[in-house]
Amino acid sequence: MSTHLAARYHRAGTVTADEVLRREPGPEEVEIAPLFTGICGTDLHIAAGHMDGRVSVPAVIGHETVGRVSALGRDATGWEVGDLVTVVPLRPDGTCPTCRNGHSHVCDHLDFLGIDSDGALAEHWVVPAHTLVRVPEGTEPRDAALLEPTSVAVHDVRRARLAPGELAAVVGGGPVGLLIALVARHVGAEVVLSEPDPTRRELAARLGIDAVDPTHEDLADVTRARSGGAGAAVAFEVSGSEPGLAAAAASLAVRGRLCLVGIHAAPRTVDLHPFFWRELELLGARLYERRDVEEAVRLVAGGELPVAQLVSHVLPLARVEEAFAALAAGGAVKVLVDCRPAGGSTS
């Protein structure tokens, strides 16, 4: 059997580019050749050893990708070699109560491709045919590599029921926070983003997003000043921090919706009195549905979101250790890995 290059997690602090066996697609599977694959916070958690209870080693990781179909299983219909695609990296069991109730994206036994099974940081990736979503030809592949986090943002904005003319506060200016701000603005909302890092605030400004520094400005004061004293209709908590959670809740108007996007690995102390007194809502937002991915494709392929400005580094697969180090060091926004054989992109 032939081999190909893939980024594998071995143990805490060790992700390497290795030669691995190339697997043939099964009857209802498709092989794609990833072009660019993004590294996200979940990948960093895997690389740091925080998810060893879930990830089997050595593990090919990564799930934010765009690629071309390179081989088809016997029963994989509707696709041709060369098609430009992205992947919805979710394999639900289809039989659990959650799936039966129409929420398969949060299946009780979800296989998240790139975490629970092999992922996209590789020259070839075999996935179920049903996970593919077509990307229009002519779409810039580097932009399309951001379709997965854009899908997160689309889902979060839809989950929060954000409407045109409403004020939205976004707490946290990483890639997902910036994308939520962009999608929120696209639906016609007014947006203010809270982010302590000056580099990310400068990027937000270049994207036309109003950003405040929480070390000098109180987000609640800002949202009330911009809403005649009411506060934000929706707050998206993306920082994953306890201060961020408190700031998001405090920024809300009566009957405001707090959309929890950031992963809070530890229990948090939350003042519930305002939820009673002001009739606030707390909404969890995890992953995305296929319709969110399809909307993300429409927005990105149509040039309606300036996602290219979020990409700060592009490194070849052979230098994947440097790619992880760049993101872990801070300062980088979105790091892409060029997965093409002998990919020669540089930062």
Number of C-alpha atoms within 10 A of each C-alpha: 6 9 13 15 22 28 27 25 24 19 15 14 16 14 22 20 19 17 14 15 12 18 14 17 20 17 14 15 22 28 24 29 24 29 26 31 28 27 24 20 14 17 19 17 15 24 23 17 16 14 16 15 7 10 20 15 11 14 21 29 27 25 27 26 30 31 28 20 23 17 20 22 17 12 12 18 14 6 16 14 13 13 16 25 25 29 26 28 25 25 21 19 15 18 13 15 12 17 18 12 11 11 16 22 22 19 21 16 15 17 17 18 21 22 21 17 16 23 26 32 31 33 24 28 24 23 25 20 22 15 17 20 17 15 24 15 11 8 15 15 22 21 21 28 28 30 31 26 22 29 28 24 29 26 25 27 22 16 16 23 13 20 17 13 13 17 26 31 31 29 32 26 25 21 23 26 26 27 23 30 29 24 25 26 21 14 16 14 20 20 25 24 25 27 23 16 17 13 14 21 23 14 17 25 12 11 17 13 19 16 24 21 15 17 11 8 11 15 28 20 13 18 24 17 12 14 14 8 13 17 25 32 26 30 31 29 26 25 24 17 18 16 12 22 24 15 21 28 29 20 25 29 23 16 17 23 26 27 25 22 23 21 15 14 8 9 7 12 9 12 11 10 10 15 19 11 10 13 13 21 17 14 15 12 20 16 18 24 18 17 12 22 24 18 16 26 26 16 20 22 20 11 14 13 20 13 23 16 14 21 19 15 18 21 23 21 30 22 16 24 17 15 22 22 13 19 20 15 8 9 13 19 22 22 22 32 32 27 30 19 17 12 17 13 15 12 13
